[in-house]
């Protein structure tokens, strides 16, 4: 007898289907994870040992200092102050401790924000190509997901398309900058215009449209580029962040929601967010991560090293005949597939022990994504496989 699932779960499963199929039935899913010869560029997992500072921070704080050291920890006041102070120091803002809600990563920050803000049938706009789970998380919270493609040539926000997508049922918009997978940082002039569009639509609808600013990669910026936070331009904004990217520790989860300091009448929303953290499964970081936060806040992966890996991969792949652009942020490369069928080309790479994420998984068929969290040794070892795959498909590598 077939299981009877709710319509909401069925819709969630449908939205997740491309990712689920890849995760469970692809050349990558059939690889031997223990094979040291694999070159696995699929997800942003670490391929080198963790930052020494991360390990020492946990070691310093694992020894209990009182009987409540590992008791329940929700939005611990010390954690909220650390995050607010760090944001204000880096951005020249005026966040208060009670604007901060400490979560177990950006996953929880997005989920809690959606669950707090949207009712059944409310529309939430998200940009495409997206992070895998935006649509499924919107649907799972009872919303209607409305996708808007970014501008094809610049990969910037398509403001006309966003404006056209707003309806009287629009409750929120998700903007991810720097963007995964494109690496694009949206410029101030774009964000200023977006703010004007959202303000006008909110006035027209008689209720605010909330901006969920997914800033998971906001500290992974290349060169001397500046990161303008979308939340700096619009009062009804929630910043969503995870330390898992900055520290490259996705399995040790801590992040936050930060309400804009300019948010009008935030008291009821503050109360609602914290209540939602409880009822969505205690969406708070564990005690050890919160005790360690003051140390972790100052740490980041070696950006000079990451830039060297980026530049090496871009130069090597370009010389072979691949087409790709320099990302402005994140630790991903977006590469045009030599075959229109990106899934087939990714299978060809897999035959050479190289695993990448097909663009079809993130609504960008004809491309694939490479994670630069690979080790130097793995990158060097992968290059013959990239070269062999493009030659086999009839694209001649440059001399």
Protein Blocks (a to p, Z undefined) as FASTA:
>chain_A
ZZdddfklmmmmmmmmmmmmmmmocfklmpcfklmkbccfkbccdfbdcdfklmmmmmmm
mpcfbfklmgccdddfklmmmmmmmmmmmnopabdfklpccdebjklmmmmmmmmmpcgh
iacdddddddfklmmmmmmnopacddddddfklopacfklmmmmpcfklmbdcddddddf
kopacdfklmmmmmmmmmmmmmmnopacdddddfklmmmcghjbdcddfklmofbbcddd
dfklmnopakbccddddddfklghkllmmmmmmmmmmmnopaacdfklmmmmmmmmmgcc
dfklmmmmmmmmmmmmmmnopacdddfbdjbdcdddfbfblmlmmmmmmmnopacddfkl
nopghiacddfkbcfklmmmmmmmmmmmmmmnopacdZZ
